[in-house]
Amino acid sequence: MAYEFGIELNKTKKLIGTINLFNVSWKNKNAEIGLWLAKEYWGKGLSDEALGLMINFGFNKLKLRRIQARILDANIPAQKLFRRMNFKLEGRLKQKTFINNKWYDDLIYGLLAFNI
């Protein structure tokens, strides 16, 4: 089960990104979250807004207890974003992802419903 939403600009309705909850487990009341935003819109607070809305949707509408994100260790801006939203670093998967002839560690960030 997954939920995916577009991120659009209010004024123009231009689609500039996506955000999703995927691998939703009703039994365990948890899901993973993913976010993509066009580079020209980075640093404008749009990711914070979209992530906040999706967290609210996951915890309040879907009644999840846990949401986690997997972030490449080289993606410092994403790590900062998720930490701003109270996600905690829970673990590191060594050399998990291979992109452009380079191995990256995956960092696991988690947020529990009672921590928001």
PyMOL commands that place a pseudoatom at each C-alpha (Angstrom):
pseudoatom trace, name=CA, resn=MET, resi=1, chain=A, elem=C, hetatm=0, pos=[0.000, 0.000, 0.000]
pseudoatom trace, name=CA, resn=ALA, resi=2, chain=A, elem=C, hetatm=0, pos=[1.280, 3.466, -0.839]
pseudoatom trace, name=CA, resn=TYR, resi=3, chain=A, elem=C, hetatm=0, pos=[0.075, 7.065, -0.904]
pseudoatom trace, name=CA, resn=GLU, resi=4, chain=A, elem=C, hetatm=0, pos=[1.701, 9.521, -3.299]
pseudoatom trace, name=CA, resn=PHE, resi=5, chain=A, elem=C, hetatm=0, pos=[0.976, 13.220, -3.642]
pseudoatom trace, name=CA, resn=GLY, resi=6, chain=A, elem=C, hetatm=0, pos=[2.257, 15.929, -5.941]
pseudoatom trace, name=CA, resn=ILE, resi=7, chain=A, elem=C, hetatm=0, pos=[3.870, 19.064, -4.592]
pseudoatom trace, name=CA, resn=GLU, resi=8, chain=A, elem=C, hetatm=0, pos=[2.662, 22.090, -6.523]
pseudoatom trace, name=CA, resn=LEU, resi=9, chain=A, elem=C, hetatm=0, pos=[3.078, 25.830, -6.346]
pseudoatom trace, name=CA, resn=ASN, resi=10, chain=A, elem=C, hetatm=0, pos=[-0.044, 27.497, -4.941]
pseudoatom trace, name=CA, resn=LYS, resi=11, chain=A, elem=C, hetatm=0, pos=[-0.187, 30.346, -7.461]
pseudoatom trace, name=CA, resn=THR, resi=12, chain=A, elem=C, hetatm=0, pos=[0.580, 28.499, -10.700]
pseudoatom trace, name=CA, resn=LYS, resi=13, chain=A, elem=C, hetatm=0, pos=[-0.410, 24.918, -9.776]
pseudoatom trace, name=CA, resn=LYS, resi=14, chain=A, elem=C, hetatm=0, pos=[2.900, 23.822, -11.355]
pseudoatom trace, name=CA, resn=LEU, resi=15, chain=A, elem=C, hetatm=0, pos=[4.006, 20.359, -10.223]
pseudoatom trace, name=CA, resn=ILE, resi=16, chain=A, elem=C, hetatm=0, pos=[7.460, 20.712, -8.669]
pseudoatom trace, name=CA, resn=GLY, resi=17, chain=A, elem=C, hetatm=0, pos=[7.859, 17.492, -6.694]
pseudoatom trace, name=CA, resn=THR, resi=18, chain=A, elem=C, hetatm=0, pos=[6.327, 14.442, -5.072]
pseudoatom trace, name=CA, resn=ILE, resi=19, chain=A, elem=C, hetatm=0, pos=[6.034, 13.024, -1.584]
pseudoatom trace, name=CA, resn=ASN, resi=20, chain=A, elem=C, hetatm=0, pos=[4.916, 9.537, -0.647]
pseudoatom trace, name=CA, resn=LEU, resi=21, chain=A, elem=C, hetatm=0, pos=[4.268, 7.068, 2.125]
pseudoatom trace, name=CA, resn=PHE, resi=22, chain=A, elem=C, hetatm=0, pos=[5.075, 3.563, 0.927]
pseudoatom trace, name=CA, resn=ASN, resi=23, chain=A, elem=C, hetatm=0, pos=[5.515, 0.077, 2.344]
pseudoatom trace, name=CA, resn=VAL, resi=24, chain=A, elem=C, hetatm=0, pos=[2.592, 0.913, 4.615]
pseudoatom trace, name=CA, resn=SER, resi=25, chain=A, elem=C, hetatm=0, pos=[2.106, -1.878, 7.140]
pseudoatom trace, name=CA, resn=TRP, resi=26, chain=A, elem=C, hetatm=0, pos=[-1.312, -1.796, 8.762]
pseudoatom trace, name=CA, resn=LYS, resi=27, chain=A, elem=C, hetatm=0, pos=[-0.359, -4.634, 11.095]
pseudoatom trace, name=CA, resn=ASN, resi=28, chain=A, elem=C, hetatm=0, pos=[2.717, -2.788, 12.395]
pseudoatom trace, name=CA, resn=LYS, resi=29, chain=A, elem=C, hetatm=0, pos=[1.256, 0.704, 11.919]
pseudoatom trace, name=CA, resn=ASN, resi=30, chain=A, elem=C, hetatm=0, pos=[4.325, 2.031, 10.117]
pseudoatom trace, name=CA, resn=ALA, resi=31, chain=A, elem=C, hetatm=0, pos=[5.481, 3.278, 6.722]
pseudoatom trace, name=CA, resn=GLU, resi=32, chain=A, elem=C, hetatm=0, pos=[8.448, 4.698, 4.858]
pseudoatom trace, name=CA, resn=ILE, resi=33, chain=A, elem=C, hetatm=0, pos=[8.457, 8.228, 3.502]
pseudoatom trace, name=CA, resn=GLY, resi=34, chain=A, elem=C, hetatm=0, pos=[10.066, 9.600, 0.367]
pseudoatom trace, name=CA, resn=LEU, resi=35, chain=A, elem=C, hetatm=0, pos=[10.357, 13.124, -0.976]
pseudoatom trace, name=CA, resn=TRP, resi=36, chain=A, elem=C, hetatm=0, pos=[11.584, 14.630, -4.251]
pseudoatom trace, name=CA, resn=LEU, resi=37, chain=A, elem=C, hetatm=0, pos=[11.629, 18.330, -5.066]
pseudoatom trace, name=CA, resn=ALA, resi=38, chain=A, elem=C, hetatm=0, pos=[12.980, 20.025, -8.217]
pseudoatom trace, name=CA, resn=LYS, resi=39, chain=A, elem=C, hetatm=0, pos=[16.364, 21.564, -7.437]
pseudoatom trace, name=CA, resn=GLU, resi=40, chain=A, elem=C, hetatm=0, pos=[15.356, 25.131, -8.305]
pseudoatom trace, name=CA, resn=TYR, resi=41, chain=A, elem=C, hetatm=0, pos=[12.864, 25.031, -5.395]
pseudoatom trace, name=CA, resn=TRP, resi=42, chain=A, elem=C, hetatm=0, pos=[15.316, 23.845, -2.726]
pseudoatom trace, name=CA, resn=GLY, resi=43, chain=A, elem=C, hetatm=0, pos=[15.827, 26.143, 0.253]
pseudoatom trace, name=CA, resn=LYS, resi=44, chain=A, elem=C, hetatm=0, pos=[12.421, 27.815, 0.038]
pseudoatom trace, name=CA, resn=GLY, resi=45, chain=A, elem=C, hetatm=0, pos=[10.689, 25.899, 2.855]
pseudoatom trace, name=CA, resn=LEU, resi=46, chain=A, elem=C, hetatm=0, pos=[8.569, 23.827, 0.473]
pseudoatom trace, name=CA, resn=SER, resi=47, chain=A, elem=C, hetatm=0, pos=[10.065, 20.508, 1.586]
pseudoatom trace, name=CA, resn=ASP, resi=48, chain=A, elem=C, hetatm=0, pos=[9.398, 21.387, 5.227]
pseudoatom trace, name=CA, resn=GLU, resi=49, chain=A, elem=C, hetatm=0, pos=[5.779, 22.195, 4.410]
pseudoatom trace, name=CA, resn=ALA, resi=50, chain=A, elem=C, hetatm=0, pos=[5.210, 19.027, 2.355]
pseudoatom trace, name=CA, resn=LEU, resi=51, chain=A, elem=C, hetatm=0, pos=[6.918, 16.805, 4.921]
pseudoatom trace, name=CA, resn=GLY, resi=52, chain=A, elem=C, hetatm=0, pos=[4.892, 18.336, 7.756]
pseudoatom trace, name=CA, resn=LEU, resi=53, chain=A, elem=C, hetatm=0, pos=[1.641, 17.733, 5.888]
pseudoatom trace, name=CA, resn=MET, resi=54, chain=A, elem=C, hetatm=0, pos=[2.582, 14.113, 5.106]
pseudoatom trace, name=CA, resn=ILE, resi=55, chain=A, elem=C, hetatm=0, pos=[3.581, 13.427, 8.710]
pseudoatom trace, name=CA, resn=ASN, resi=56, chain=A, elem=C, hetatm=0, pos=[0.230, 14.821, 9.840]
pseudoatom trace, name=CA, resn=PHE, resi=57, chain=A, elem=C, hetatm=0, pos=[-1.557, 12.650, 7.257]
pseudoatom trace, name=CA, resn=GLY, resi=58, chain=A, elem=C, hetatm=0, pos=[0.329, 9.536, 8.339]
pseudoatom trace, name=CA, resn=PHE, resi=59, chain=A, elem=C, hetatm=0, pos=[-0.140, 9.938, 12.062]
pseudoatom trace, name=CA, resn=ASN, resi=60, chain=A, elem=C, hetatm=0, pos=[-3.562, 11.593, 12.263]
pseudoatom trace, name=CA, resn=LYS, resi=61, chain=A, elem=C, hetatm=0, pos=[-5.454, 10.240, 9.248]
pseudoatom trace, name=CA, resn=LEU, resi=62, chain=A, elem=C, hetatm=0, pos=[-3.822, 6.817, 8.798]
pseudoatom trace, name=CA, resn=LYS, resi=63, chain=A, elem=C, hetatm=0, pos=[-3.162, 6.339, 12.542]
pseudoatom trace, name=CA, resn=LEU, resi=64, chain=A, elem=C, hetatm=0, pos=[0.426, 5.180, 11.995]
pseudoatom trace, name=CA, resn=ARG, resi=65, chain=A, elem=C, hetatm=0, pos=[2.745, 4.899, 14.988]
pseudoatom trace, name=CA, resn=ARG, resi=66, chain=A, elem=C, hetatm=0, pos=[6.048, 5.143, 13.104]
pseudoatom trace, name=CA, resn=ILE, resi=67, chain=A, elem=C, hetatm=0, pos=[7.370, 6.735, 9.901]
pseudoatom trace, name=CA, resn=GLN, resi=68, chain=A, elem=C, hetatm=0, pos=[10.901, 6.154, 8.682]
pseudoatom trace, name=CA, resn=ALA, resi=69, chain=A, elem=C, hetatm=0, pos=[13.110, 7.593, 5.959]
pseudoatom trace, name=CA, resn=ARG, resi=70, chain=A, elem=C, hetatm=0, pos=[16.160, 6.126, 4.225]
pseudoatom trace, name=CA, resn=ILE, resi=71, chain=A, elem=C, hetatm=0, pos=[18.632, 8.847, 3.224]
pseudoatom trace, name=CA, resn=LEU, resi=72, chain=A, elem=C, hetatm=0, pos=[21.992, 8.565, 1.468]
pseudoatom trace, name=CA, resn=ASP, resi=73, chain=A, elem=C, hetatm=0, pos=[24.853, 9.572, 3.760]
pseudoatom trace, name=CA, resn=ALA, resi=74, chain=A, elem=C, hetatm=0, pos=[26.000, 12.108, 1.129]
pseudoatom trace, name=CA, resn=ASN, resi=75, chain=A, elem=C, hetatm=0, pos=[22.618, 13.888, 1.133]
pseudoatom trace, name=CA, resn=ILE, resi=76, chain=A, elem=C, hetatm=0, pos=[23.303, 16.385, 3.915]
pseudoatom trace, name=CA, resn=PRO, resi=77, chain=A, elem=C, hetatm=0, pos=[20.363, 18.724, 3.069]
pseudoatom trace, name=CA, resn=ALA, resi=78, chain=A, elem=C, hetatm=0, pos=[17.876, 15.831, 3.387]
pseudoatom trace, name=CA, resn=GLN, resi=79, chain=A, elem=C, hetatm=0, pos=[19.404, 14.802, 6.705]
pseudoatom trace, name=CA, resn=LYS, resi=80, chain=A, elem=C, hetatm=0, pos=[19.019, 18.364, 7.995]
pseudoatom trace, name=CA, resn=LEU, resi=81, chain=A, elem=C, hetatm=0, pos=[15.411, 18.505, 6.764]
pseudoatom trace, name=CA, resn=PHE, resi=82, chain=A, elem=C, hetatm=0, pos=[14.399, 15.294, 8.532]
pseudoatom trace, name=CA, resn=ARG, resi=83, chain=A, elem=C, hetatm=0, pos=[16.202, 16.299, 11.737]
pseudoatom trace, name=CA, resn=ARG, resi=84, chain=A, elem=C, hetatm=0, pos=[14.311, 19.639, 11.660]
pseudoatom trace, name=CA, resn=MET, resi=85, chain=A, elem=C, hetatm=0, pos=[11.107, 17.605, 11.540]
pseudoatom trace, name=CA, resn=ASN, resi=86, chain=A, elem=C, hetatm=0, pos=[12.190, 15.663, 14.689]
pseudoatom trace, name=CA, resn=PHE, resi=87, chain=A, elem=C, hetatm=0, pos=[13.280, 12.455, 12.938]
pseudoatom trace, name=CA, resn=LYS, resi=88, chain=A, elem=C, hetatm=0, pos=[16.082, 10.688, 14.814]
pseudoatom trace, name=CA, resn=LEU, resi=89, chain=A, elem=C, hetatm=0, pos=[19.024, 8.857, 13.265]
pseudoatom trace, name=CA, resn=GLU, resi=90, chain=A, elem=C, hetatm=0, pos=[18.501, 5.199, 14.152]
pseudoatom trace, name=CA, resn=GLY, resi=91, chain=A, elem=C, hetatm=0, pos=[21.041, 3.344, 12.066]
pseudoatom trace, name=CA, resn=ARG, resi=92, chain=A, elem=C, hetatm=0, pos=[23.384, 3.050, 9.118]
pseudoatom trace, name=CA, resn=LEU, resi=93, chain=A, elem=C, hetatm=0, pos=[23.326, 0.430, 6.373]
pseudoatom trace, name=CA, resn=LYS, resi=94, chain=A, elem=C, hetatm=0, pos=[26.933, 0.259, 5.166]
pseudoatom trace, name=CA, resn=GLN, resi=95, chain=A, elem=C, hetatm=0, pos=[27.508, 0.487, 1.403]
pseudoatom trace, name=CA, resn=LYS, resi=96, chain=A, elem=C, hetatm=0, pos=[23.852, -0.242, 0.665]
pseudoatom trace, name=CA, resn=THR, resi=97, chain=A, elem=C, hetatm=0, pos=[23.323, 1.891, -2.444]
pseudoatom trace, name=CA, resn=PHE, resi=98, chain=A, elem=C, hetatm=0, pos=[25.470, 2.018, -5.610]
pseudoatom trace, name=CA, resn=ILE, resi=99, chain=A, elem=C, hetatm=0, pos=[25.057, 5.165, -7.757]
pseudoatom trace, name=CA, resn=ASN, resi=100, chain=A, elem=C, hetatm=0, pos=[27.385, 6.489, -10.468]
pseudoatom trace, name=CA, resn=ASN, resi=101, chain=A, elem=C, hetatm=0, pos=[30.126, 3.970, -9.679]
pseudoatom trace, name=CA, resn=LYS, resi=102, chain=A, elem=C, hetatm=0, pos=[30.181, 4.812, -5.983]
pseudoatom trace, name=CA, resn=TRP, resi=103, chain=A, elem=C, hetatm=0, pos=[28.846, 3.081, -2.877]
pseudoatom trace, name=CA, resn=TYR, resi=104, chain=A, elem=C, hetatm=0, pos=[26.849, 5.036, -0.305]
pseudoatom trace, name=CA, resn=ASP, resi=105, chain=A, elem=C, hetatm=0, pos=[25.654, 4.219, 3.171]
pseudoatom trace, name=CA, resn=ASP, resi=106, chain=A, elem=C, hetatm=0, pos=[21.907, 4.478, 3.772]
pseudoatom trace, name=CA, resn=LEU, resi=107, chain=A, elem=C, hetatm=0, pos=[20.959, 6.286, 6.964]
pseudoatom trace, name=CA, resn=ILE, resi=108, chain=A, elem=C, hetatm=0, pos=[17.723, 5.273, 8.658]
pseudoatom trace, name=CA, resn=TYR, resi=109, chain=A, elem=C, hetatm=0, pos=[15.790, 8.091, 10.312]
pseudoatom trace, name=CA, resn=GLY, resi=110, chain=A, elem=C, hetatm=0, pos=[12.646, 7.388, 12.332]
pseudoatom trace, name=CA, resn=LEU, resi=111, chain=A, elem=C, hetatm=0, pos=[9.816, 9.348, 13.889]
pseudoatom trace, name=CA, resn=LEU, resi=112, chain=A, elem=C, hetatm=0, pos=[7.301, 7.969, 16.373]
pseudoatom trace, name=CA, resn=ALA, resi=113, chain=A, elem=C, hetatm=0, pos=[3.805, 9.404, 16.661]
pseudoatom trace, name=CA, resn=PHE, resi=114, chain=A, elem=C, hetatm=0, pos=[4.290, 10.443, 20.275]
pseudoatom trace, name=CA, resn=ASN, resi=115, chain=A, elem=C, hetatm=0, pos=[7.508, 12.350, 19.379]
pseudoatom trace, name=CA, resn=ILE, resi=116, chain=A, elem=C, hetatm=0, pos=[5.811, 15.021, 17.238]
for i in range(1, 116): cmd.bond("trace and resi %d" % i, "trace and resi %d" % (i + 1))
show_as sticks, trace
zoom trace
